[in-house]
């Protein structure tokens, strides 16, 4: 599947903006000829005797759609204006480009007569049918309106009747002052979900881009974390250390006897990527963790342990293995029972092939287009194996800051960088004292994520993206500046 962001329609954003002042009058969008609408013939509502009775409620209240709701080729059609307004949006008409413009929560939807796609901030989303002019009113398949506006619809059919129950989007939130953040993410063509909060209070929660050809990313979607998993691995090690079951000063040889030069390598070096162990191991689904450890064990060191920095997924695989050997639980079991469940992170866990997450996309430089990643991205325990949501990641950030999992002394040790890199135990750092910020990014085949926390001011920025190759460290830093002027 291929998508070309920002190329879904031929008109320019500048031209569209020029037409925004032309509001809809008379309760309907302007009439249009059949040829211009692409219907091939003049369309009108079917005779009452042959129509299915349609009733709908929105958030428990009767929908005010008027008489222009109908079924066509097994699809329910609603008028663009009444449908969008009933879901909380605003609607205007671009006379020059002959397009309906729907806006909600800072998003701009473009409906063109006769088209089977709708553009959301430049991302093309496929609808189940085309927009149609009927009796001079522009109508759209119901799911072609509810999906772009992130509303949910549940149909209940009966003999000759169709009852629809709709709920509007209650998860998207853009507080006053967050508009620059919204604009920034649009200019970055970001696809995924994001959250900005301070002291536990959400300031912005929103999703951008597509989850598939016909669905959008939602703020509640599960997403692969990539290397944000390392923050959980590091916390697991430190939790075992607080319980006296191991120490960051333990040598690797103490936990994996016979490991070459293992008596020179400490767990602290594994946590801070200063062990000299670096290897691109085989990522094969179903491979036991112990086998990956043997593969890593056979690789030579890149430098003398404790004398330099080199980011090492291998080191975190070894830490996951040590967590298992020390606790007597598998890594997924340990993280679930010792971290996720106690903190109430109900929508987080270890990703499997069955975990329902948005499609990931990577950029094809030859074709100059984003392509969907069809193969399952497997990552061994400890490195990039977890999934989560925006709200759960806020729980994670705030729980660490509140000392719900680890002591203040332990957290200070985790946030102390080595002389070779601004990396401590599972976290990168910037600033000092009251200005200290900790952060991490993650990535996988078709996913890029980021988390940034201000340790003194309670600020949190989360990015969970389904596009590969984004610089989320730079993006979370920019969002924090825009949101909090820092």
C-alpha positions as CSV (number, residue, x, y, z in Angstrom):
1,X,0.0,0.0,0.0
2,X,1.4,3.4,-1.0
3,X,0.4,6.8,0.2
4,X,1.7,10.2,-1.0
5,X,1.2,12.7,1.8
6,X,0.2,16.2,0.9
7,X,-0.6,15.1,-2.7
8,X,-4.1,13.8,-2.3
9,X,-5.8,16.7,-4.2
10,X,-4.6,19.0,-7.0
11,X,-5.5,22.3,-5.4
12,X,-3.1,24.3,-3.2
13,X,-3.6,25.0,0.5
14,X,-3.2,28.7,-0.3
15,X,-6.1,28.6,-2.8
16,X,-8.3,26.7,-0.3
17,X,-7.6,29.2,2.4
18,X,-8.7,32.0,0.1
19,X,-12.1,30.5,-0.2
20,X,-12.8,29.9,3.5
21,X,-14.7,33.1,3.9
22,X,-17.5,31.8,1.7
23,X,-20.0,30.3,4.1
24,X,-22.8,28.0,3.3
25,X,-26.2,29.7,3.1
26,X,-29.7,28.4,2.9
27,X,-28.9,25.2,4.9
28,X,-27.4,23.3,1.9
29,X,-24.2,23.2,-0.1
30,X,-24.5,24.8,-3.6
31,X,-26.3,22.8,-6.3
32,X,-24.1,21.2,-9.0
33,X,-24.8,19.6,-12.3
34,X,-24.7,15.8,-12.6
35,X,-21.6,15.8,-14.8
36,X,-19.6,18.0,-12.5
37,X,-20.6,15.9,-9.6
38,X,-19.4,12.8,-11.3
39,X,-22.7,10.9,-10.8
40,X,-23.4,10.4,-14.5
41,X,-27.1,11.3,-14.1
42,X,-29.3,13.6,-12.1
43,X,-29.7,12.1,-8.6
44,X,-32.7,12.4,-6.4
45,X,-34.0,10.6,-3.3
46,X,-35.8,7.4,-4.0
47,X,-39.6,7.2,-3.5
48,X,-40.7,7.0,0.0
49,X,-42.3,3.5,-0.5
50,X,-38.9,2.0,-1.4
51,X,-36.8,3.7,1.3
52,X,-35.4,2.1,4.4
53,X,-36.5,4.0,7.5
54,X,-33.4,5.5,9.1
55,X,-33.2,6.9,12.6
56,X,-30.1,8.0,14.4
57,X,-29.0,9.4,17.8
58,X,-25.7,11.2,18.6
59,X,-24.5,11.0,22.1
60,X,-27.9,9.8,23.1
61,X,-29.8,12.7,21.4
62,X,-31.8,12.5,18.2
63,X,-29.7,13.4,15.1
64,X,-30.8,16.6,13.4
65,X,-30.1,15.5,9.9
66,X,-33.3,16.5,8.2
67,X,-35.0,14.4,5.5
68,X,-31.9,14.1,3.3
69,X,-30.6,10.8,4.8
70,X,-30.9,7.8,2.4
71,X,-29.4,4.5,1.5
72,X,-27.6,3.9,-1.8
73,X,-25.8,0.7,-2.8
74,X,-26.1,-0.5,0.8
75,X,-24.5,2.6,2.2
76,X,-26.1,5.2,4.4
77,X,-25.6,8.7,3.0
78,X,-26.0,11.9,5.0
79,X,-25.8,15.6,4.0
80,X,-22.3,16.9,4.6
81,X,-23.4,20.1,6.3
82,X,-26.0,18.7,8.7
83,X,-23.9,15.6,9.3
84,X,-20.7,17.4,10.1
85,X,-22.3,20.1,12.2
86,X,-24.2,17.5,14.3
87,X,-20.8,16.0,15.1
88,X,-19.5,19.3,16.4
89,X,-17.7,20.5,13.2
90,X,-17.9,23.7,11.1
91,X,-18.6,23.6,7.4
92,X,-17.8,26.1,4.7
93,X,-17.8,26.0,0.9
94,X,-14.8,26.9,-1.3
95,X,-16.5,28.4,-4.4
96,X,-13.4,28.5,-6.5
97,X,-12.3,24.9,-5.9
98,X,-15.9,23.6,-5.5
99,X,-15.1,21.8,-2.3
100,X,-16.7,21.4,1.1
101,X,-14.3,22.3,3.9
102,X,-15.1,20.8,7.3
103,X,-13.0,21.8,10.4
104,X,-12.8,20.3,13.8
105,X,-10.1,20.4,16.5
106,X,-7.8,22.2,14.2
107,X,-8.2,19.5,11.4
108,X,-9.3,20.5,7.9
109,X,-11.3,18.0,5.9
110,X,-11.9,18.5,2.1
111,X,-14.8,16.9,0.4
112,X,-14.9,17.1,-3.4
113,X,-18.0,16.1,-5.3
114,X,-17.7,12.7,-7.1
115,X,-14.5,11.7,-5.1
116,X,-14.1,8.5,-3.1
117,X,-11.4,10.1,-0.9
118,X,-11.4,12.8,1.7
119,X,-8.3,14.8,2.6
120,X,-7.5,15.4,6.3
121,X,-4.7,17.9,6.7
122,X,-3.4,16.6,3.3
123,X,-3.6,12.9,4.2
124,X,-5.9,11.0,1.7
125,X,-8.5,8.7,3.3
126,X,-10.5,6.4,1.3
127,X,-14.3,6.4,1.8
128,X,-16.6,3.4,1.2
129,X,-18.3,5.3,-1.6
130,X,-18.2,8.6,-3.5
131,X,-19.7,12.0,-2.5
132,X,-23.0,12.6,-4.4
133,X,-25.2,15.5,-5.1
134,X,-28.8,14.6,-4.4
135,X,-31.6,17.1,-4.9
136,X,-29.0,19.9,-4.8
137,X,-27.4,18.7,-1.6
138,X,-23.9,17.3,-1.3
139,X,-24.1,14.0,0.6
140,X,-21.4,11.6,1.8
141,X,-21.3,8.0,3.0
142,X,-21.8,8.1,6.8
143,X,-18.5,6.4,7.5
144,X,-16.8,8.9,5.2
145,X,-17.8,11.5,7.7
146,X,-17.6,9.7,11.0
147,X,-14.1,8.3,10.5
148,X,-12.4,11.6,9.5
149,X,-14.2,13.3,12.5
150,X,-13.1,10.3,14.8
151,X,-16.7,9.6,15.7
152,X,-18.0,6.0,16.3
153,X,-21.1,4.6,14.8
154,X,-23.0,1.4,15.6
155,X,-25.7,0.3,13.2
156,X,-28.7,-1.8,14.4
157,X,-30.7,-3.1,11.5
158,X,-34.3,-4.3,11.6
159,X,-37.0,-5.1,9.1
160,X,-37.3,-2.0,7.0
161,X,-35.5,0.1,9.5
162,X,-31.9,1.2,10.3
163,X,-31.1,2.6,13.7
164,X,-27.7,4.3,14.1
165,X,-26.0,5.2,17.4
166,X,-23.2,7.7,17.1
167,X,-20.7,9.0,19.7
168,X,-18.6,12.0,19.0
169,X,-14.9,12.2,19.6
170,X,-14.2,12.8,23.3
171,X,-10.6,11.9,23.3
172,X,-9.1,14.7,21.2
173,X,-8.2,17.7,23.3
174,X,-6.4,20.9,22.2
175,X,-6.4,23.5,25.0
176,X,-6.0,27.2,24.3
177,X,-2.3,27.9,23.7
178,X,-1.6,24.6,22.1
179,X,-2.3,25.8,18.6
180,X,1.4,26.2,17.8
181,X,2.0,22.6,18.7
182,X,-0.8,21.5,16.4
183,X,0.6,23.6,13.5
184,X,4.1,22.3,14.1
185,X,3.0,18.6,13.8
186,X,1.1,19.4,10.6
187,X,4.1,21.0,9.0
188,X,6.1,17.9,10.0
189,X,3.5,15.7,8.3
190,X,3.4,13.7,11.5
191,X,1.3,10.5,11.5
192,X,0.6,9.0,14.9
193,X,-0.7,10.1,18.3
194,X,0.7,12.8,20.7
195,X,0.1,14.1,24.2
196,X,1.2,17.1,26.1
197,X,0.6,17.3,29.9
198,X,1.9,19.1,33.0
199,X,1.5,17.8,36.6
200,X,-0.8,15.1,35.4
201,X,-3.2,17.5,33.6
202,X,-3.5,16.9,29.8
203,X,-3.1,20.0,27.7
204,X,-3.3,18.3,24.3
205,X,-4.1,14.8,23.1
206,X,-4.5,14.3,19.4
207,X,-3.9,11.9,16.6
208,X,-2.8,12.6,13.0
209,X,-2.5,10.7,9.8
210,X,-3.7,7.3,8.7
211,X,-3.9,3.9,10.3
212,X,-4.8,2.2,7.0
213,X,-6.1,3.3,3.6
214,X,-9.6,3.8,5.1
215,X,-9.0,4.5,8.8
216,X,-7.3,7.3,10.8
217,X,-5.0,7.0,13.8
218,X,-7.0,7.6,17.0
219,X,-5.6,9.1,20.3
220,X,-6.5,5.8,22.0
221,X,-4.7,3.5,19.6
222,X,-2.2,1.0,20.9
223,X,1.3,1.7,19.4
224,X,4.6,-0.1,19.4
225,X,7.1,1.7,21.7
226,X,10.3,0.6,20.1
227,X,13.3,1.5,22.3
228,X,11.1,3.4,24.8
229,X,10.9,-0.2,26.1
230,X,14.4,0.4,27.4
231,X,13.0,2.7,30.1
232,X,11.0,-0.2,31.4
233,X,13.9,-2.6,31.2
234,X,16.1,-0.2,33.2
235,X,13.4,0.4,35.8
236,X,13.0,-3.4,36.1
237,X,16.7,-3.8,36.8
238,X,16.7,-1.0,39.3
239,X,13.6,-2.4,41.1
240,X,15.5,-5.7,41.5
241,X,18.4,-3.8,42.8
242,X,16.3,-2.1,45.4
243,X,15.0,-5.5,46.5
244,X,18.6,-6.6,47.0
245,X,18.4,-9.3,44.3
246,X,21.2,-7.8,42.2
247,X,23.4,-4.7,41.9
248,X,24.4,-2.4,39.1
249,X,27.9,-3.1,40.2
250,X,27.5,-6.8,39.6
251,X,29.6,-8.1,36.7
252,X,28.1,-9.8,33.7
253,X,30.0,-12.9,34.6
254,X,28.1,-13.2,37.9
255,X,24.9,-13.6,36.0
256,X,26.1,-15.2,32.8
257,X,29.0,-17.4,33.8
258,X,31.6,-17.9,31.1
259,X,30.7,-14.7,29.2
260,X,34.0,-13.6,27.5
261,X,35.5,-10.7,29.5
262,X,32.3,-10.7,31.5
263,X,34.2,-9.9,34.7
264,X,35.1,-6.5,33.1
265,X,31.5,-5.6,32.3
266,X,29.0,-4.4,35.0
267,X,25.3,-4.2,34.8
268,X,25.6,-0.4,35.0
269,X,27.7,-0.5,31.8
270,X,24.9,-2.4,30.1
271,X,22.4,0.1,31.2
272,X,24.4,3.1,30.0
273,X,25.6,1.6,26.7
274,X,29.3,1.7,27.8
275,X,30.0,-2.0,27.9
276,X,31.5,-2.3,24.5
277,X,29.0,-4.9,23.5
278,X,27.3,-3.9,20.2
279,X,25.8,-6.3,17.7
280,X,23.0,-6.4,15.2
281,X,21.6,-9.8,16.2
282,X,19.1,-11.8,14.2
283,X,15.5,-10.7,14.8
284,X,13.6,-13.9,14.2
285,X,10.2,-14.5,15.7
286,X,10.1,-17.4,18.1
287,X,13.8,-17.5,18.9
288,X,14.3,-18.1,22.6
289,X,16.0,-15.3,24.5
290,X,18.8,-17.6,25.5
291,X,19.7,-18.3,21.9
292,X,20.0,-14.6,21.2
293,X,22.2,-14.2,24.3
294,X,24.5,-17.0,22.9
295,X,24.7,-15.1,19.6
296,X,25.6,-11.9,21.4
297,X,28.1,-13.7,23.6
298,X,30.0,-14.8,20.5
299,X,30.6,-11.2,19.3
300,X,33.8,-9.4,20.1
301,X,33.8,-6.2,22.1
302,X,33.9,-2.9,20.2
303,X,36.0,-1.2,22.9
304,X,37.4,-1.7,26.4
305,X,34.4,-1.8,28.8
306,X,33.7,1.4,30.6
307,X,35.8,3.6,28.3
308,X,33.4,4.8,25.6
309,X,29.7,4.9,24.5
310,X,28.0,2.9,21.8
311,X,24.2,2.4,21.7
312,X,23.6,-1.3,22.2
313,X,20.4,-3.2,21.8
314,X,22.4,-6.3,22.6
315,X,23.1,-4.9,26.1
316,X,19.4,-4.6,26.8
317,X,18.8,-8.1,25.6
318,X,21.3,-9.3,28.1
319,X,19.6,-7.3,30.8
320,X,16.2,-8.8,29.9
321,X,17.8,-12.3,30.3
322,X,19.3,-11.3,33.7
323,X,15.8,-10.0,34.8
324,X,14.4,-13.4,33.9
325,X,17.2,-15.4,35.6
326,X,17.0,-13.2,38.8
327,X,13.2,-13.0,39.1
328,X,12.2,-16.5,37.9
329,X,9.7,-14.9,35.6
330,X,9.8,-14.2,31.9
331,X,10.5,-10.6,30.9
332,X,6.9,-10.0,29.7
333,X,5.6,-11.5,33.0
334,X,7.9,-9.4,35.1
335,X,7.1,-6.1,33.4
336,X,3.4,-6.9,33.4
337,X,3.1,-8.0,37.1
338,X,5.7,-5.7,38.7
339,X,5.2,-2.5,36.7
340,X,2.2,-2.3,34.3
341,X,-0.5,-3.9,36.5
342,X,0.5,-2.1,39.8
343,X,0.6,1.3,38.0
344,X,-2.7,0.7,36.3
345,X,-1.3,0.7,32.7
346,X,-4.2,-1.4,31.4
347,X,-3.5,-0.8,27.8
348,X,0.2,-1.7,27.7
349,X,2.0,-5.0,27.3
350,X,4.3,-7.1,25.2
351,X,3.5,-6.9,21.5
352,X,2.6,-10.0,19.5
353,X,1.4,-10.6,16.0
354,X,-2.1,-10.4,17.4
355,X,-1.7,-6.9,18.9
356,X,-4.0,-4.6,17.0
357,X,-1.9,-1.5,16.2
358,X,-2.0,1.0,13.3
359,X,-0.1,0.1,10.1
360,X,3.5,1.3,10.1
361,X,4.9,3.1,7.1
362,X,8.4,3.5,5.7
363,X,9.6,6.0,3.1
364,X,10.6,4.6,-0.3
365,X,13.2,7.1,-1.6
366,X,13.2,5.7,-5.1
367,X,9.4,6.0,-5.5
368,X,9.2,9.0,-3.2
369,X,6.2,7.7,-1.3
370,X,5.4,6.1,2.0
371,X,4.8,2.4,1.8
372,X,3.1,0.2,4.4
373,X,5.2,-2.3,6.3
374,X,3.6,-5.7,5.6
375,X,5.9,-7.9,7.7
376,X,5.6,-8.2,11.4
377,X,8.4,-6.3,13.3
378,X,9.9,-8.6,15.9
379,X,12.1,-7.3,18.7
380,X,13.5,-9.5,21.5
381,X,12.6,-8.8,25.1
382,X,14.1,-5.8,26.7
383,X,14.8,-3.7,23.6
384,X,11.6,-2.8,21.7
385,X,9.1,-5.4,22.6
386,X,6.4,-3.4,24.4
387,X,3.3,-1.5,23.2
388,X,1.3,1.2,25.0
389,X,-1.0,4.2,24.6
390,X,-0.7,7.9,25.1
391,X,-2.6,7.9,28.4
392,X,-0.7,4.9,29.7
393,X,2.6,6.6,28.9
394,X,1.5,9.6,30.9
395,X,0.9,7.2,33.8
396,X,4.4,5.8,33.3
397,X,6.0,9.3,33.3
398,X,4.0,10.6,36.2
399,X,4.5,7.5,38.3
400,X,8.3,7.7,37.9
401,X,8.2,11.4,38.9
402,X,6.0,10.7,41.9
403,X,8.3,7.9,43.2
404,X,5.5,5.2,42.9
405,X,7.9,2.6,41.6
406,X,11.5,3.5,42.6
407,X,13.1,5.7,45.2
408,X,14.4,9.2,44.6
409,X,17.9,8.0,45.1
410,X,17.5,5.3,42.5
411,X,15.9,7.7,40.0
412,X,18.8,10.1,40.5
413,X,21.2,7.3,39.7
414,X,19.2,6.6,36.5
415,X,19.4,10.2,35.4
416,X,23.1,10.6,36.0
417,X,24.9,10.4,32.6
418,X,28.3,8.9,32.0
419,X,31.3,11.0,30.9
420,X,31.0,9.7,27.4
421,X,27.4,10.5,26.5
422,X,24.3,12.2,28.0
423,X,22.9,8.8,28.8
424,X,22.3,7.4,32.2
425,X,20.3,4.2,32.9
426,X,17.6,4.0,30.2
427,X,17.3,7.8,29.9
428,X,19.1,10.5,28.0
429,X,19.5,13.8,29.9
430,X,19.7,17.6,29.2
431,X,20.2,20.5,31.6
432,X,21.0,20.6,35.3
433,X,19.1,21.2,38.5
434,X,15.7,22.7,38.0
435,X,16.2,22.7,34.3
436,X,16.9,19.0,33.9
437,X,15.0,17.1,31.3
438,X,15.1,13.4,30.6
439,X,14.0,11.8,27.3
440,X,14.3,8.8,25.1
441,X,13.2,7.8,21.6
442,X,12.3,4.6,19.9
443,X,11.9,3.1,16.5
444,X,11.2,0.0,14.5
445,X,10.2,-1.0,11.0
446,X,7.5,1.6,10.4
447,X,7.3,3.2,13.9
448,X,9.0,6.1,15.7
449,X,8.3,7.2,19.2
450,X,9.5,9.7,21.8
451,X,9.0,10.7,25.4
452,X,10.4,13.8,27.1
453,X,9.9,14.8,30.8
454,X,10.8,17.9,32.8
455,X,11.9,16.6,36.2
456,X,11.1,19.8,38.1
457,X,8.2,21.3,36.2
458,X,6.1,18.2,35.6
459,X,6.0,18.6,31.8
460,X,5.5,15.5,29.7
461,X,5.5,15.1,25.9
462,X,4.7,11.8,24.2
463,X,4.9,11.0,20.5
464,X,3.8,7.5,19.3
465,X,4.2,7.6,15.5
466,X,3.5,5.1,12.7
467,X,6.1,6.5,10.3
468,X,9.6,5.2,10.4
469,X,12.7,7.4,10.5
470,X,11.4,10.5,12.4
471,X,13.7,12.5,14.7
472,X,11.4,12.3,17.6
473,X,14.0,13.6,20.1
474,X,14.1,16.9,18.2
475,X,10.4,16.8,17.8
476,X,9.6,16.4,21.5
477,X,12.1,19.1,22.3
478,X,10.4,21.5,19.8
479,X,6.9,20.6,21.2
480,X,8.0,21.2,24.8
481,X,9.3,24.7,23.8
482,X,6.1,25.5,21.9
483,X,3.8,24.3,24.6
484,X,5.6,25.6,27.7
485,X,7.9,28.3,26.2
486,X,11.0,26.3,27.3
